[in-house]
Amino acid sequence: MRGVRDGSALPALVDLALKSPTGFGYALAFGELAVGLGTSSASSPGWRRSEAH
C-alpha cells in the first residue's frame, strides 16, 4: 500500500481508506449519489422554467 500511497494524487485519501475502510466506502457512495442526483436533475427537461407565451 505504500507504493499506492506514494503514487496517489491525494495520499491523505489512501490514509483515510486504510484507517477506516467502511467510512471511506460510505463517503464514496454518498459522493456518487450526490453527483448522480445532481446530473440527472440538471438534464431532466423540467429543471428550467418555461416561459409564458
Biopython code that builds the backbone (N, CA, C, O; Angstrom):
import numpy as np
from Bio.PDB.StructureBuilder import StructureBuilder

atoms = [
    (1, "MET", "N", (0.819, -1.205, 0.000)),
    (1, "MET", "CA", (0.000, 0.000, 0.000)),
    (1, "MET", "C", (0.853, 1.254, 0.000)),
    (1, "MET", "O", (0.389, 2.321, -0.404)),
    (2, "ARG", "N", (2.085, 1.138, 0.446)),
    (2, "ARG", "CA", (2.939, 2.322, 0.449)),
    (2, "ARG", "C", (3.188, 2.816, -0.978)),
    (2, "ARG", "O", (3.247, 4.021, -1.224)),
    (3, "GLY", "N", (3.333, 1.877, -1.911)),
    (3, "GLY", "CA", (3.528, 2.262, -3.312)),
    (3, "GLY", "C", (2.305, 2.958, -3.886)),
    (3, "GLY", "O", (2.423, 3.904, -4.664)),
    (4, "VAL", "N", (1.139, 2.485, -3.496)),
    (4, "VAL", "CA", (-0.100, 3.128, -3.943)),
    (4, "VAL", "C", (-0.187, 4.524, -3.352)),
    (4, "VAL", "O", (-0.545, 5.478, -4.043)),
    (5, "ARG", "N", (0.141, 4.643, -2.072)),
    (5, "ARG", "CA", (0.068, 5.945, -1.400)),
    (5, "ARG", "C", (1.045, 6.932, -2.018)),
    (5, "ARG", "O", (0.698, 8.092, -2.243)),
    (6, "ASP", "N", (2.265, 6.480, -2.295)),
    (6, "ASP", "CA", (3.276, 7.381, -2.854)),
    (6, "ASP", "C", (2.913, 7.836, -4.266)),
    (6, "ASP", "O", (3.242, 8.957, -4.653)),
    (7, "GLY", "N", (2.249, 6.994, -5.030)),
    (7, "GLY", "CA", (1.890, 7.348, -6.397)),
    (7, "GLY", "C", (0.529, 7.987, -6.539)),
    (7, "GLY", "O", (0.112, 8.335, -7.644)),
    (8, "SER", "N", (-0.167, 8.144, -5.429)),
    (8, "SER", "CA", (-1.528, 8.668, -5.492)),
    (8, "SER", "C", (-1.542, 10.192, -5.573)),
    (8, "SER", "O", (-0.624, 10.858, -5.095)),
    (9, "ALA", "N", (-2.590, 10.731, -6.180)),
    (9, "ALA", "CA", (-2.735, 12.183, -6.271)),
    (9, "ALA", "C", (-3.060, 12.789, -4.902)),
    (9, "ALA", "O", (-2.623, 13.896, -4.589)),
    (10, "LEU", "N", (-3.818, 12.068, -4.102)),
    (10, "LEU", "CA", (-4.191, 12.534, -2.766)),
    (10, "LEU", "C", (-3.848, 11.448, -1.737)),
    (10, "LEU", "O", (-4.703, 10.629, -1.398)),
    (11, "PRO", "N", (-2.612, 11.437, -1.241)),
    (11, "PRO", "CA", (-2.212, 10.407, -0.282)),
    (11, "PRO", "C", (-3.073, 10.374, 0.985)),
    (11, "PRO", "O", (-3.199, 9.327, 1.621)),
    (12, "ALA", "N", (-3.655, 11.495, 1.348)),
    (12, "ALA", "CA", (-4.500, 11.529, 2.546)),
    (12, "ALA", "C", (-5.727, 10.635, 2.380)),
    (12, "ALA", "O", (-6.207, 10.061, 3.357)),
    (13, "LEU", "N", (-6.238, 10.512, 1.158)),
    (13, "LEU", "CA", (-7.387, 9.636, 0.937)),
    (13, "LEU", "C", (-7.005, 8.175, 1.112)),
    (13, "LEU", "O", (-7.803, 7.385, 1.617)),
    (14, "VAL", "N", (-5.803, 7.806, 0.705)),
    (14, "VAL", "CA", (-5.323, 6.437, 0.915)),
    (14, "VAL", "C", (-5.172, 6.178, 2.412)),
    (14, "VAL", "O", (-5.530, 5.103, 2.893)),
    (15, "ASP", "N", (-4.648, 7.148, 3.147)),
    (15, "ASP", "CA", (-4.527, 7.006, 4.601)),
    (15, "ASP", "C", (-5.901, 6.827, 5.239)),
    (15, "ASP", "O", (-6.075, 5.988, 6.122)),
    (16, "LEU", "N", (-6.866, 7.608, 4.797)),
    (16, "LEU", "CA", (-8.221, 7.508, 5.336)),
    (16, "LEU", "C", (-8.822, 6.133, 5.035)),
    (16, "LEU", "O", (-9.473, 5.535, 5.893)),
    (17, "ALA", "N", (-8.606, 5.641, 3.828)),
    (17, "ALA", "CA", (-9.133, 4.329, 3.464)),
    (17, "ALA", "C", (-8.497, 3.230, 4.306)),
    (17, "ALA", "O", (-9.163, 2.252, 4.646)),
    (18, "LEU", "N", (-7.225, 3.377, 4.644)),
    (18, "LEU", "CA", (-6.554, 2.371, 5.468)),
    (18, "LEU", "C", (-7.022, 2.423, 6.917)),
    (18, "LEU", "O", (-7.142, 1.385, 7.568)),
    (19, "LYS", "N", (-7.286, 3.621, 7.424)),
    (19, "LYS", "CA", (-7.695, 3.773, 8.822)),
    (19, "LYS", "C", (-9.151, 3.381, 9.037)),
    (19, "LYS", "O", (-9.494, 2.766, 10.047)),
    (20, "SER", "N", (-10.003, 3.741, 8.084)),
    (20, "SER", "CA", (-11.438, 3.468, 8.231)),
    (20, "SER", "C", (-12.026, 3.083, 6.873)),
    (20, "SER", "O", (-12.628, 3.921, 6.202)),
    (21, "PRO", "N", (-11.858, 1.825, 6.464)),
    (21, "PRO", "CA", (-12.354, 1.425, 5.146)),
    (21, "PRO", "C", (-13.872, 1.530, 5.004)),
    (21, "PRO", "O", (-14.371, 1.853, 3.926)),
    (22, "THR", "N", (-14.604, 1.261, 6.076)),
    (22, "THR", "CA", (-16.063, 1.354, 5.994)),
    (22, "THR", "C", (-16.506, 2.800, 5.822)),
    (22, "THR", "O", (-17.356, 3.097, 4.982)),
    (23, "GLY", "N", (-15.939, 3.686, 6.606)),
    (23, "GLY", "CA", (-16.281, 5.108, 6.482)),
    (23, "GLY", "C", (-15.903, 5.656, 5.123)),
    (23, "GLY", "O", (-16.633, 6.461, 4.545)),
    (24, "PHE", "N", (-14.763, 5.220, 4.613)),
    (24, "PHE", "CA", (-14.328, 5.667, 3.288)),
    (24, "PHE", "C", (-15.295, 5.170, 2.216)),
    (24, "PHE", "O", (-15.614, 5.896, 1.275)),
    (25, "GLY", "N", (-15.756, 3.941, 2.361)),
    (25, "GLY", "CA", (-16.723, 3.391, 1.403)),
    (25, "GLY", "C", (-18.037, 4.146, 1.421)),
    (25, "GLY", "O", (-18.614, 4.433, 0.372)),
    (26, "TYR", "N", (-18.511, 4.468, 2.624)),
    (26, "TYR", "CA", (-19.743, 5.248, 2.720)),
    (26, "TYR", "C", (-19.564, 6.640, 2.124)),
    (26, "TYR", "O", (-20.463, 7.145, 1.452)),
    (27, "ALA", "N", (-18.423, 7.258, 2.362)),
    (27, "ALA", "CA", (-18.171, 8.596, 1.803)),
    (27, "ALA", "C", (-18.176, 8.553, 0.278)),
    (27, "ALA", "O", (-18.733, 9.440, -0.369)),
    (28, "LEU", "N", (-17.563, 7.532, -0.290)),
    (28, "LEU", "CA", (-17.571, 7.384, -1.750)),
    (28, "LEU", "C", (-18.987, 7.162, -2.274)),
    (28, "LEU", "O", (-19.385, 7.744, -3.283)),
    (29, "ALA", "N", (-19.740, 6.317, -1.579)),
    (29, "ALA", "CA", (-21.108, 6.026, -2.018)),
    (29, "ALA", "C", (-21.980, 7.280, -1.987)),
    (29, "ALA", "O", (-22.717, 7.550, -2.935)),
    (30, "PHE", "N", (-21.895, 8.043, -0.899)),
    (30, "PHE", "CA", (-22.691, 9.267, -0.815)),
    (30, "PHE", "C", (-22.262, 10.287, -1.865)),
    (30, "PHE", "O", (-23.101, 10.990, -2.429)),
    (31, "GLY", "N", (-20.965, 10.369, -2.128)),
    (31, "GLY", "CA", (-20.482, 11.270, -3.172)),
    (31, "GLY", "C", (-20.997, 10.882, -4.543)),
    (31, "GLY", "O", (-21.398, 11.739, -5.330)),
    (32, "GLU", "N", (-20.987, 9.587, -4.827)),
    (32, "GLU", "CA", (-21.509, 9.111, -6.109)),
    (32, "GLU", "C", (-23.001, 9.392, -6.243)),
    (32, "GLU", "O", (-23.470, 9.778, -7.314)),
    (33, "LEU", "N", (-23.744, 9.199, -5.160)),
    (33, "LEU", "CA", (-25.177, 9.502, -5.194)),
    (33, "LEU", "C", (-25.421, 10.988, -5.427)),
    (33, "LEU", "O", (-26.303, 11.360, -6.201)),
    (34, "ALA", "N", (-24.651, 11.830, -4.765)),
    (34, "ALA", "CA", (-24.825, 13.277, -4.925)),
    (34, "ALA", "C", (-24.556, 13.707, -6.363)),
    (34, "ALA", "O", (-25.300, 14.506, -6.932)),
    (35, "VAL", "N", (-23.496, 13.175, -6.938)),
    (35, "VAL", "CA", (-23.172, 13.522, -8.327)),
    (35, "VAL", "C", (-24.248, 12.989, -9.269)),
    (35, "VAL", "O", (-24.669, 13.681, -10.195)),
    (36, "GLY", "N", (-24.688, 11.759, -9.027)),
    (36, "GLY", "CA", (-25.725, 11.173, -9.884)),
    (36, "GLY", "C", (-27.024, 11.949, -9.818)),
    (36, "GLY", "O", (-27.655, 12.199, -10.845)),
    (37, "LEU", "N", (-27.428, 12.329, -8.622)),
    (37, "LEU", "CA", (-28.664, 13.102, -8.491)),
    (37, "LEU", "C", (-28.514, 14.492, -9.090)),
    (37, "LEU", "O", (-29.450, 15.018, -9.692)),
    (38, "GLY", "N", (-27.346, 15.081, -8.927)),
    (38, "GLY", "CA", (-27.117, 16.421, -9.487)),
    (38, "GLY", "C", (-27.130, 16.424, -10.996)),
    (38, "GLY", "O", (-27.672, 17.343, -11.610)),
    (39, "THR", "N", (-26.543, 15.413, -11.604)),
    (39, "THR", "CA", (-26.506, 15.393, -13.066)),
    (39, "THR", "C", (-27.834, 14.956, -13.654)),
    (39, "THR", "O", (-28.207, 15.421, -14.731)),
    (40, "SER", "N", (-28.559, 14.073, -12.976)),
    (40, "SER", "CA", (-29.837, 13.623, -13.532)),
    (40, "SER", "C", (-30.890, 14.719, -13.426)),
    (40, "SER", "O", (-31.721, 14.858, -14.324)),
    (41, "SER", "N", (-30.874, 15.493, -12.355)),
    (41, "SER", "CA", (-31.870, 16.549, -12.228)),
    (41, "SER", "C", (-31.551, 17.716, -13.160)),
    (41, "SER", "O", (-32.464, 18.407, -13.614)),
    (42, "ALA", "N", (-30.282, 17.944, -13.449)),
    (42, "ALA", "CA", (-29.918, 19.040, -14.352)),
    (42, "ALA", "C", (-30.231, 18.686, -15.793)),
    (42, "ALA", "O", (-30.443, 19.582, -16.610)),
    (43, "SER", "N", (-30.265, 17.413, -16.123)),
    (43, "SER", "CA", (-30.508, 17.038, -17.510)),
    (43, "SER", "C", (-31.971, 16.732, -17.784)),
    (43, "SER", "O", (-32.345, 16.504, -18.934)),
    (44, "SER", "N", (-32.805, 16.723, -16.752)),
    (44, "SER", "CA", (-34.222, 16.445, -16.979)),
    (44, "SER", "C", (-34.882, 17.666, -17.604)),
    (44, "SER", "O", (-34.471, 18.794, -17.331)),
    (45, "PRO", "N", (-35.889, 17.463, -18.433)),
    (45, "PRO", "CA", (-36.499, 18.602, -19.140)),
    (45, "PRO", "C", (-37.225, 19.582, -18.232)),
    (45, "PRO", "O", (-37.435, 20.726, -18.636)),
    (46, "GLY", "N", (-37.615, 19.196, -17.038)),
    (46, "GLY", "CA", (-38.370, 20.088, -16.175)),
    (46, "GLY", "C", (-37.526, 20.945, -15.264)),
    (46, "GLY", "O", (-38.074, 21.610, -14.385)),
    (47, "TRP", "N", (-36.239, 20.963, -15.429)),
    (47, "TRP", "CA", (-35.404, 21.709, -14.491)),
    (47, "TRP", "C", (-35.389, 23.192, -14.762)),
    (47, "TRP", "O", (-35.037, 23.974, -13.878)),
    (48, "ARG", "N", (-35.767, 23.606, -15.973)),
    (48, "ARG", "CA", (-35.838, 25.044, -16.292)),
    (48, "ARG", "C", (-37.278, 25.498, -16.267)),
    (48, "ARG", "O", (-38.193, 24.720, -16.535)),
    (49, "ARG", "N", (-37.470, 26.750, -15.947)),
    (49, "ARG", "CA", (-38.820, 27.298, -16.004)),
    (49, "ARG", "C", (-39.216, 27.523, -17.449)),
    (49, "ARG", "O", (-38.411, 27.971, -18.265)),
    (50, "SER", "N", (-40.429, 27.218, -17.746)),
    (50, "SER", "CA", (-40.908, 27.518, -19.105)),
    (50, "SER", "C", (-41.383, 28.956, -19.143)),
    (50, "SER", "O", (-41.960, 29.461, -18.180)),
    (51, "GLU", "N", (-41.140, 29.592, -20.236)),
    (51, "GLU", "CA", (-41.571, 30.995, -20.366)),
    (51, "GLU", "C", (-43.028, 31.040, -20.778)),
    (51, "GLU", "O", (-43.485, 30.218, -21.573)),
    (52, "ALA", "N", (-43.748, 31.992, -20.240)),
    (52, "ALA", "CA", (-45.151, 32.170, -20.608)),
    (52, "ALA", "C", (-45.218, 32.870, -21.958)),
    (52, "ALA", "O", (-44.526, 33.863, -22.184)),
    (53, "HIS", "N", (-46.039, 32.360, -22.839)),
    (53, "HIS", "CA", (-46.175, 32.962, -24.185)),
    (53, "HIS", "C", (-47.440, 33.736, -24.287)),
    (53, "HIS", "O", (-47.729, 34.312, -25.336)),
]
sb = StructureBuilder()
sb.init_structure("model")
sb.init_model(0)
sb.init_chain("A")
sb.init_seg("    ")
for serial, (resi, resn, name, xyz) in enumerate(atoms, 1):
    if name == "N":
        sb.init_residue(resn, " ", resi, " ")
    sb.init_atom(name, np.array(xyz, "f"), 0.0, 1.0, " ", f" {name:<3s}", serial, name[0])
structure = sb.get_structure()
